[in-house]
Amino acid sequence: MKRLIAAGALAAVPLVPGLPVPSPGEHRLPPNESPASHARSHPAPTPRARRICNRYAAPWGSNRGRGTASSPFRTPKRLVHALRSGKTGCLRAGTYRQREVKLKRDGITLRSSPGERATIRGRVVLEGNHDGLYHLTLDGSAGPRCPEQSCGTLPSPTINGSDARVFGNDITSPRSGICVATKAWDGHVPNRFRIVGNRVHDCGRLPPTEHDHGIYIADARGGLIRDNVVFDNADRGIQLFPNARSTVVEHNTVDGNGSGIVFSLESSSNVVRHNVFSNSVVRWNAESFQLTGLGNRFVGNCVRAGNPDSAYDVDGGVALPRIVKIARDRAASDGVYVDRSASDYRIAWGSACAGEGAPASVARPTGR
């Protein structure tokens, strides 16, 4: 499988006699250089960033800074701690390694500074209501380990609060664990989440364990999964288990995962429409697991079977029970994509799947 791994942690900075020991993850400036003078050697935030961003962090910043454009914080954790409800924290371009970052206040947003791209290596948790993650590269493989032997690293990003927004990110957890996960926790219920316009890929341990998925909806009502490309994940591309309710899954491209999508147990009234499900490598493009929930629909999708085991290539790789309504689906025998080997998931001209799946702006490879 293709693997995209973000750059490693910053090298250790030697200590200067007489100065306090830096906190973990904090970059220490030379003793004769202030954060403000150091910031002047880096490009200023764009005019759009100055309109959007209330606080900043930067690889050259200091957690003793003010969080301004000229005096940014150093770590995402310090940045989100400084945000009040309704405010936006922006990460300047670079890689930030932090084991876990939790957004606890309601209504705060963490994003890359407009016109730049920041990478967080570690786990991110949205605990507050109306919190958001925008335009980041998220690598959960450096996050905390799961306490049970059955799982690897804890999911990242994890959504606990309601009305969360996860937009326009590149999300991965190579050979480690689940990526996007919604889970009720400590009185929070992740209803009405929005997972839109992301590339979710290479999540989970290999060989497959049946536990590590791209997007895992455990218990939530009224969520939306739209315009994402979900590819090359170890187990499910999208998992609805055990009680996902009234989730809309539409206009996504789901390719090369262990399985495409799975309806499970009490999950009910979920609508899966206008997606492309293709080339699952372990099981089916669409299937169920001990499903008792009613009102689920699988309609208007395009499917392409391409499993190495031909037993899973029947009916376009779809094996759903009668209690799931299936209608107006198309089966493709063509290659579907512009250049799958290069992770270019734009739909090829003339494909049977034309008009379905993720938009070209998300489907094209990152950087093109």
KOLKOL-704186 format. One record per residue (C-alpha): x, y, z. Coordinates in nm, 2 decimals, padded with zeros to 4 digits, always signed. Layout:
<rs>
R:X:Y:Z .
...
</rs>
This chain:
<rs>
R:+00.00:+00.00:+00.00 .
R:+00.11:+00.36:-00.06 .
R:+00.24:+00.53:+00.25 .
R:+00.27:+00.91:+00.32 .
R:+00.45:+00.98:+00.64 .
R:+00.50:+01.33:+00.77 .
R:+00.85:+01.46:+00.86 .
R:+00.99:+01.36:+01.19 .
R:+01.03:+01.56:+01.51 .
R:+01.26:+01.85:+01.55 .
R:+01.61:+01.77:+01.66 .
R:+01.70:+01.83:+02.02 .
R:+01.82:+02.19:+02.09 .
R:+02.13:+02.22:+02.31 .
R:+02.08:+02.39:+02.65 .
R:+02.24:+02.73:+02.72 .
R:+02.39:+02.76:+03.07 .
R:+02.18:+02.99:+03.29 .
R:+01.86:+02.95:+03.09 .
R:+01.57:+02.74:+03.21 .
R:+01.52:+02.39:+03.06 .
R:+01.28:+02.41:+02.76 .
R:+00.94:+02.24:+02.80 .
R:+00.89:+01.93:+02.59 .
R:+00.85:+02.02:+02.23 .
R:+00.95:+02.38:+02.27 .
R:+01.22:+02.53:+02.04 .
R:+01.47:+02.74:+02.23 .
R:+01.60:+03.05:+02.06 .
R:+01.97:+03.16:+02.08 .
R:+02.02:+03.38:+02.39 .
R:+02.09:+03.69:+02.19 .
R:+01.77:+03.65:+01.97 .
R:+01.42:+03.74:+02.07 .
R:+01.11:+03.56:+01.93 .
R:+01.01:+03.88:+01.75 .
R:+01.35:+03.92:+01.58 .
R:+01.35:+03.55:+01.49 .
R:+01.00:+03.58:+01.34 .
R:+01.11:+03.86:+01.11 .
R:+01.33:+03.61:+00.93 .
R:+01.02:+03.41:+00.83 .
R:+00.74:+03.52:+00.59 .
R:+00.46:+03.72:+00.75 .
R:+00.11:+03.56:+00.76 .
R:-00.10:+03.64:+00.45 .
R:-00.36:+03.92:+00.47 .
R:-00.63:+03.65:+00.47 .
R:-00.46:+03.49:+00.77 .
R:-00.46:+03.82:+00.96 .
R:-00.84:+03.84:+00.91 .
R:-00.91:+03.48:+01.02 .
R:-00.65:+03.39:+01.28 .
R:-00.69:+03.51:+01.64 .
R:-00.37:+03.33:+01.77 .
R:-00.07:+03.17:+01.61 .
R:+00.18:+02.89:+01.67 .
R:+00.50:+02.84:+01.47 .
R:+00.79:+02.60:+01.47 .
R:+01.01:+02.90:+01.55 .
R:+00.78:+03.03:+01.83 .
R:+00.79:+03.00:+02.21 .
R:+00.53:+02.90:+02.45 .
R:+00.63:+03.21:+02.65 .
R:+00.52:+03.42:+02.35 .
R:+00.19:+03.61:+02.32 .
R:+00.04:+03.40:+02.04 .
R:+00.05:+03.69:+01.79 .
R:+00.19:+03.68:+01.44 .
R:+00.51:+03.84:+01.56 .
R:+00.53:+03.64:+01.88 .
R:+00.37:+03.30:+01.81 .
R:+00.34:+03.01:+02.05 .
R:+00.55:+02.70:+01.98 .
R:+00.30:+02.41:+02.03 .
R:-00.05:+02.33:+01.92 .
R:-00.14:+02.24:+02.28 .
R:-00.04:+02.59:+02.40 .
R:-00.23:+02.75:+02.11 .
R:-00.56:+02.58:+02.18 .
R:-00.53:+02.65:+02.55 .
R:-00.51:+03.02:+02.47 .
R:-00.82:+03.02:+02.25 .
R:-01.15:+03.15:+02.38 .
R:-01.48:+03.02:+02.24 .
R:-01.55:+03.13:+01.89 .
R:-01.18:+03.19:+01.82 .
R:-00.94:+03.04:+01.56 .
R:-00.58:+02.93:+01.62 .
R:-00.35:+02.90:+01.32 .
R:-00.04:+02.69:+01.28 .
R:+00.23:+02.83:+01.06 .
R:+00.39:+02.59:+00.81 .
R:+00.60:+02.31:+00.95 .
R:+00.58:+01.99:+01.16 .
R:+00.46:+01.98:+01.52 .
R:+00.51:+01.66:+01.72 .
R:+00.29:+01.65:+02.02 .
R:+00.16:+01.32:+02.17 .
R:-00.20:+01.45:+02.22 .
R:-00.38:+01.78:+02.17 .
R:-00.73:+01.82:+02.31 .
R:-00.98:+02.10:+02.21 .
R:-01.18:+02.13:+02.53 .
R:-01.36:+02.46:+02.49 .
R:-01.67:+02.49:+02.28 .
R:-01.65:+02.66:+01.94 .
R:-01.27:+02.68:+01.88 .
R:-01.10:+02.60:+01.55 .
R:-00.75:+02.47:+01.49 .
R:-00.62:+02.51:+01.13 .
R:-00.32:+02.58:+00.91 .
R:-00.25:+02.94:+00.86 .
R:-00.42:+03.03:+00.52 .
R:-00.18:+02.98:+00.23 .
R:+00.04:+02.74:+00.43 .
R:+00.02:+02.38:+00.55 .
R:+00.10:+02.25:+00.90 .
R:+00.15:+01.89:+01.00 .
R:+00.06:+01.76:+01.35 .
R:+00.22:+01.42:+01.44 .
R:+00.01:+01.30:+01.74 .
R:-00.34:+01.25:+01.84 .
R:-00.61:+01.53:+01.82 .
R:-00.93:+01.51:+02.02 .
R:-01.24:+01.74:+01.97 .
R:-01.41:+01.74:+02.31 .
R:-01.59:+02.07:+02.29 .
R:-01.91:+02.13:+02.09 .
R:-01.88:+02.31:+01.76 .
R:-01.50:+02.26:+01.74 .
R:-01.32:+02.24:+01.41 .
R:-01.01:+02.11:+01.23 .
R:-00.93:+02.27:+00.89 .
R:-00.67:+02.23:+00.62 .
R:-00.42:+02.03:+00.83 .
R:-00.20:+01.73:+00.77 .
R:-00.27:+01.49:+01.06 .
R:-00.06:+01.19:+01.13 .
R:-00.19:+00.99:+01.43 .
R:+00.09:+00.74:+01.43 .
R:+00.28:+00.93:+01.70 .
R:-00.02:+00.94:+01.94 .
R:-00.07:+00.74:+02.26 .
R:-00.11:+00.37:+02.24 .
R:-00.45:+00.20:+02.30 .
R:-00.45:+00.01:+02.64 .
R:-00.61:-00.30:+02.48 .
R:-00.40:-00.54:+02.28 .
R:-00.67:-00.54:+02.01 .
R:-00.59:-00.19:+01.89 .
R:-00.28:+00.01:+01.80 .
R:-00.27:+00.39:+01.86 .
R:-00.58:+00.57:+01.98 .
R:-00.79:+00.72:+01.70 .
R:-00.70:+01.06:+01.55 .
R:-00.88:+01.28:+01.51 .
R:-01.13:+01.16:+01.77 .
R:-01.47:+01.35:+01.78 .
R:-01.65:+01.35:+02.12 .
R:-01.84:+01.68:+02.11 .
R:-02.14:+01.76:+01.90 .
R:-02.14:+01.97:+01.58 .
R:-01.77:+01.91:+01.50 .
R:-01.63:+02.01:+01.17 .
R:-01.34:+01.83:+01.01 .
R:-01.28:+01.99:+00.67 .
R:-01.01:+01.98:+00.41 .
R:-00.75:+01.77:+00.59 .
R:-00.50:+01.50:+00.49 .
R:-00.54:+01.23:+00.76 .
R:-00.33:+00.92:+00.81 .
R:-00.19:+00.68:+01.08 .
R:+00.05:+00.46:+00.90 .
R:+00.07:+00.10:+01.04 .
R:-00.08:+00.23:+01.37 .
R:-00.45:+00.27:+01.42 .
R:-00.79:+00.41:+01.34 .
R:-00.80:+00.76:+01.19 .
R:-01.13:+00.96:+01.21 .
R:-01.36:+00.83:+01.49 .
R:-01.67:+00.96:+01.66 .
R:-01.74:+00.83:+02.01 .
R:-01.96:+00.94:+02.30 .
R:-01.75:+01.01:+02.60 .
R:-01.78:+01.16:+02.94 .
R:-02.13:+01.31:+02.88 .
R:-02.04:+01.43:+02.53 .
R:-02.23:+01.28:+02.22 .
R:-02.08:+01.35:+01.88 .
R:-02.41:+01.43:+01.70 .
R:-02.43:+01.63:+01.38 .
R:-02.06:+01.60:+01.30 .
R:-01.94:+01.71:+00.95 .
R:-01.65:+01.52:+00.79 .
R:-01.60:+01.69:+00.45 .
R:-01.34:+01.72:+00.18 .
R:-01.06:+01.51:+00.35 .
R:-00.82:+01.26:+00.22 .
R:-00.81:+00.97:+00.47 .
R:-00.56:+00.70:+00.39 .
R:-00.30:+00.44:+00.51 .
R:-00.47:+00.41:+00.85 .
R:-00.41:+00.09:+01.05 .
R:-00.18:-00.20:+01.12 .
R:-00.07:-00.45:+00.86 .
R:-00.14:-00.73:+00.81 .
R:-00.51:-00.64:+00.86 .
R:-00.65:-00.69:+01.21 .
R:-01.03:-00.61:+01.15 .
R:-00.99:-00.32:+01.39 .
R:-00.83:-00.03:+01.21 .
R:-01.05:+00.18:+00.99 .
R:-01.04:+00.51:+00.79 .
R:-01.36:+00.66:+00.93 .
R:-01.53:+00.49:+01.23 .
R:-01.88:+00.61:+01.33 .
R:-01.95:+00.44:+01.67 .
R:-02.25:+00.63:+01.82 .
R:-02.38:+00.95:+01.67 .
R:-02.69:+01.09:+01.51 .
R:-02.73:+01.31:+01.21 .
R:-02.37:+01.32:+01.09 .
R:-02.24:+01.39:+00.74 .
R:-01.95:+01.23:+00.55 .
R:-01.92:+01.40:+00.22 .
R:-01.66:+01.47:-00.06 .
R:-01.38:+01.26:+00.10 .
R:-01.14:+01.02:-00.06 .
R:-01.09:+00.72:+00.17 .
R:-00.82:+00.49:+00.04 .
R:-00.56:+00.22:+00.13 .
R:-00.68:+00.18:+00.49 .
R:-00.61:-00.16:+00.65 .
R:-00.97:-00.26:+00.74 .
R:-01.29:-00.07:+00.68 .
R:-01.29:+00.24:+00.47 .
R:-01.61:+00.35:+00.65 .
R:-01.74:+00.16:+00.96 .
R:-02.09:+00.21:+01.10 .
R:-02.07:+00.03:+01.43 .
R:-02.24:-00.03:+01.66 .
R:-02.51:+00.24:+01.66 .
R:-02.46:+00.50:+01.39 .
R:-02.80:+00.67:+01.32 .
R:-02.92:+00.90:+01.04 .
R:-02.57:+00.94:+00.89 .
R:-02.55:+01.07:+00.53 .
R:-02.26:+00.93:+00.34 .
R:-02.24:+01.09:+00.00 .
R:-02.01:+01.18:-00.29 .
R:-01.71:+01.00:-00.14 .
R:-01.45:+00.79:-00.32 .
R:-01.37:+00.47:-00.12 .
R:-01.09:+00.26:-00.28 .
R:-00.85:-00.01:-00.19 .
R:-00.95:-00.06:+00.17 .
R:-00.99:-00.39:+00.35 .
R:-01.36:-00.34:+00.31 .
R:-01.55:-00.04:+00.16 .
R:-01.84:+00.02:+00.40 .
R:-02.00:-00.19:+00.67 .
R:-02.34:-00.15:+00.83 .
R:-02.34:-00.31:+01.17 .
R:-02.56:-00.41:+01.47 .
R:-02.81:-00.13:+01.56 .
R:-02.70:+00.12:+01.30 .
R:-03.02:+00.26:+01.15 .
R:-03.16:+00.52:+00.90 .
R:-02.82:+00.57:+00.74 .
R:-02.82:+00.69:+00.37 .
R:-02.52:+00.60:+00.15 .
R:-02.56:+00.76:-00.19 .
R:-02.36:+00.88:-00.49 .
R:-02.03:+00.73:-00.38 .
R:-01.77:+00.51:-00.55 .
R:-01.67:+00.19:-00.37 .
R:-01.40:+00.00:-00.54 .
R:-01.12:-00.25:-00.52 .
R:-01.15:-00.37:-00.16 .
R:-00.86:-00.60:-00.09 .
R:-00.98:-00.82:+00.20 .
R:-01.36:-00.84:+00.18 .
R:-01.66:-00.67:+00.02 .
R:-01.70:-00.32:-00.12 .
R:-02.03:-00.30:+00.09 .
R:-02.14:-00.55:+00.35 .
R:-02.31:-00.58:+00.69 .
R:-02.22:-00.74:+01.03 .
R:-02.50:-00.88:+01.25 .
R:-02.72:-00.59:+01.13 .
R:-03.06:-00.54:+01.31 .
R:-03.10:-00.17:+01.25 .
R:-03.37:-00.06:+01.00 .
R:-03.41:+00.21:+00.74 .
R:-03.06:+00.19:+00.60 .
R:-03.02:+00.27:+00.22 .
R:-02.75:+00.21:-00.03 .
R:-02.87:+00.40:-00.34 .
R:-02.72:+00.56:-00.65 .
R:-02.36:+00.44:-00.59 .
R:-02.10:+00.31:-00.84 .
R:-01.91:+00.00:-00.75 .
R:-01.62:-00.17:-00.90 .
R:-01.51:-00.52:-00.79 .
R:-01.13:-00.57:-00.78 .
R:-01.05:-00.80:-00.49 .
R:-00.76:-01.04:-00.54 .
R:-01.00:-01.31:-00.41 .
R:-01.26:-01.34:-00.68 .
R:-01.51:-01.48:-00.43 .
R:-01.57:-01.12:-00.33 .
R:-01.62:-00.98:-00.68 .
R:-01.98:-01.10:-00.72 .
R:-02.24:-00.82:-00.78 .
R:-01.98:-00.55:-00.79 .
R:-01.85:-00.66:-00.45 .
R:-02.18:-00.58:-00.27 .
R:-02.31:-00.82:-00.02 .
R:-02.59:-00.64:+00.17 .
R:-02.89:-00.81:+00.34 .
R:-03.25:-00.74:+00.24 .
R:-03.31:-00.50:+00.53 .
R:-03.08:-00.25:+00.35 .
R:-03.26:-00.09:+00.06 .
R:-03.05:-00.11:-00.26 .
R:-03.14:+00.09:-00.57 .
R:-03.00:+00.26:-00.88 .
R:-02.65:+00.14:-00.83 .
R:-02.40:+00.10:-01.12 .
R:-02.13:-00.15:-01.17 .
R:-01.81:-00.05:-01.35 .
R:-01.57:-00.28:-01.53 .
R:-01.33:+00.00:-01.64 .
R:-01.04:+00.13:-01.44 .
R:-01.26:+00.42:-01.31 .
R:-00.97:+00.66:-01.21 .
R:-00.73:+00.89:-01.39 .
R:-00.42:+00.73:-01.22 .
R:-00.50:+00.51:-00.92 .
R:-00.13:+00.41:-00.88 .
R:-00.05:+00.78:-00.81 .
R:-00.34:+00.83:-00.58 .
R:-00.52:+01.04:-00.84 .
R:-00.88:+00.95:-00.78 .
R:-01.04:+01.18:-01.03 .
R:-01.30:+00.99:-01.23 .
R:-01.16:+00.91:-01.58 .
R:-01.35:+01.04:-01.88 .
R:-01.60:+00.78:-02.01 .
R:-01.60:+00.58:-01.69 .
R:-01.92:+00.42:-01.58 .
R:-01.87:+00.60:-01.25 .
R:-01.88:+00.95:-01.40 .
R:-02.07:+01.19:-01.18 .
R:-02.02:+00.99:-00.86 .
R:-01.76:+01.00:-00.59 .
R:-01.55:+01.29:-00.45 .
R:-01.50:+01.62:-00.64 .
R:-01.18:+01.66:-00.85 .
R:-01.05:+01.92:-00.60 .
R:-01.02:+01.65:-00.34 .
R:-00.96:+01.35:-00.56 .
R:-00.65:+01.48:-00.73 .
R:-00.32:+01.39:-00.55 .
R:-00.21:+01.63:-00.27 .
R:+00.01:+01.90:-00.42 .
R:-00.13:+01.90:-00.77 .
</rs>
